[in-house]
Amino acid sequence: MNDVDGGPDEVPGGAGSPGAGEDARAGGGPGGEALEVLHRVFGYDAFRGSQQEIVEHVIGGGDAVVLMPTGGGKSLCYQIPSLVRPGTGVVISPLIALMQDQVDALRAVGVRAGFLNSTQDLEERRLVEAEFLAGELDLLYLAPERLRVEQTLGLLDRGKISLFAIDEAHCVAQWGHDFRPDYLALSMLHERWPEVPRIALTATATEATHAEITSRLRMEQARHFVASFDRPNIQYRIAAKSEPKKQLLDLLRTEHAGDAGIVYCLSRASVEKTAQFLVQNGIDAVPYHAGLDARTRAHHQARFLREDGLVVVATIAFGMGIDKPDVRFVAHLDLPKSVEGYYQETGRAGRDGLPSTAWLAYGLQDVVQQRKMIDGSEGDEAHRRRLAAHLDAMLALCETVECRRVRLLAYFGQESKPCGNCDTCLAPPQSWDGTVPAQKLLSTVVRLQRERGQKFGTGQIVDILMGRKTAKVIQFDHDALSVFGIGADLREADWRGVVRQLLAQRLLAVEGDYGTLVLTETSGEVLRGERQVPMRREPEKPARAARAKTAKGKRAPVDLPAEAAPVFEALRTWRGQTAKEQGVPAYVIFHDATLREIATARPATTAELGTVNGVGENKLAKYGDAILEVLSGEAASGGPASGGTASGGAAASEGPAPGGASAEAAPGRSAASGRGAGKPAAPEPDGDWDWAMEEPPPEDDWEGAFG
């Protein structure tokens, strides 16, 4: 199922006129109404995959649980039913800090939307409440905390509700990476409003989390729709960590100059140092973490949404719900604590379907640090075992010699063929039998402990194995050990790799504040020769993505014809100015994919412009003349003459416009196919969030650590 939607893009109506939902409700049966809304409101003629099945199921009053990747089209699955069914669709979302942008994007296209949260004053809340009670809202966004307030429940009782959409439904999973206690109370929705359909949506869930969502939300009778979690436009790369900040800078300069991106760090201190380092080296970067005051966080988030080419360095407090389609890379300077977290964070890249990079720097210290954090975490032993299992899966992804994509999707219970695009496919690492080196290292740990009663960390163990007579080796008379120098055949980097992989496989452990190495229950199996130890050796030259550059050093838009490039840049300039004047993110005006298609097709009339994917009636009326003026200005300055709509071109290869369609989403589509020929479905403004909620949880310096 490869469904994509761009969320609120085109809707007729507006201030003083009937809303999109009011118009839609005058239509025929569910199927016809849904398609009519898709065509007229969003500017597309066809659903993809199971989108139509989901939409029609909810329109008919059925409950649904939808698992679909970021950029895969989740929001359309509740937006269209909300516009077709009588009443207001109530969207429960943890994205307090982003509700304004979500509502602005909907209102900009004529959808009557509002929100209620703690950022509003009394007068603003009363206005939204009055609109809801008068039936003047198509969509109402609420934080889950609001549904624990009797005043809010009473308000909903007095209005007409078309459906409940539970966004980011994985937040109900108690042992998940984004647990929100207030989500547990959402099981009461069916008890209080049994006739109102519910749709729960998430961008990431293992089979266990999927089952927990179903159980805790009391949705056992719901239909379940599970899309492929593959994001084919994202290249997954995991690099051996040496000097991570310099490695990051090299990535940005050589592959992502001028691109927007997110860099994740484990601690606030690391965020500040990394952001400062990037700025000092000419990268436009800002920090984001819970230690900053709310005003600064909001300002940095707004800049990221509204500006091109800004890099945000953040803890995992940043990202969910960020509807920025042109994030070209997500980098991790520290190891994520779970595959779920890694998948969700990397999924914030490339929502427009264009090639993007997920890059992680990973090393021995990451394993040591994460193991120590688990050992020191709160909770019982069962909780620590769960955390360790999550970490083991993440380490397995880092250490695999298989295709990263195959391993990643297998974690979510899905199959895939080798992608041919990740680092292990492009530069396959060696798989070697590390049993003998493992025995040598474990023997060294045993002799130190049994013969000397001593414990040491990695550095001293490696020095002993390599036969180095350092001051510390001589001080402790370690050159007299029988194991001294037995590992001189390997390089230091190789031995550190052995330690890292033994830790990853739980054949070795770290203890105490100094990270001393100790044996585990399974170490004896290796020492006795009862267990082999397969290991990964990094390739000499790590894989990197090839990027075409223009003469000015900027990355050339993928698949955009050379003659269309200046037109595309002119349209982006116009969009930036318009967005600034209106005080909204640029994607609210048009997504890059729509501008790319306009630049390629060069429509000469508003009728031709109306056939472009992502241009609906409302935006055609609002911006049509301005776009044609930009196009005529480019033609007058020497650009290629417009021949009306053109066939082929960039848009056909990249898929639908706003938000995240894959390049293969619309095979055979003409870049400027007419409405009768069918437009692809639109991607969406969903995603993953910023912990700026009604009552932020307490956080210490290790944001997102194990609690």
Secondary structure, 3 states (H helix, E strand, C coil): CCCCCCCCCCCCCCCCCCCHHHHHCCCCCHHHHHHHHHHHHHCCCCCCCCHHHHHHHHHCCCCEEEECCCCCCCCHHHHHHHHHCCCEEEEECCCHHHHHHHHHHHHHCCCCEEEECCCCCHHHHHHHHHHHHCCCCCEEEECHHHHHCHHHHHHHHHCCEEEEEECCHHHHCCCCCCCCHHHHHHHHHHHHCCCCCEEEEECCCCHHHHHHHHHHCCCCCCEEEECCCCCCCEEEEEEECCCHHHHHHHHHHHHCCCCEEEEECCEHHHHHHHHHHHHHCCCCEEEECCCCCHHHHHHHHHHHHHCCCCEEEECCCCCEECCCCCEEEEEECCCCCCHHHHHHHHCCCCCCCCCEEEEEEECHHHHHHHHHHHHCCCCCHHHHHHHHHHHHHHHHHHHCCCCHHHHHHHHCCCCCCCCCCCHHHHCCCEEEECHHHHHHHHHHHHHHHHHHCCCCCHHHHHHHHHCCCCHHHHHCCHHHCCCCCCCCCCCHHHHHHHHHHHHHCCCCEEECCCCEEECCCCHHHHHCCCCCCEEEECCCCCCCCCCCECCCCCECCCCCCHHHHHHHHHHHHHHHHHHHHHCCCHHHHCCHHHHHHHHHHCCCCHHHHCCCCCCCHHHHHHHHHHHHHHHHHHHHCCCCCCCCCCCCCHHHHHCCCCCCCCCCCCCCCCCCCCHHHCCCCCCCCCCCECCCCCCCCCCCCECCCCC
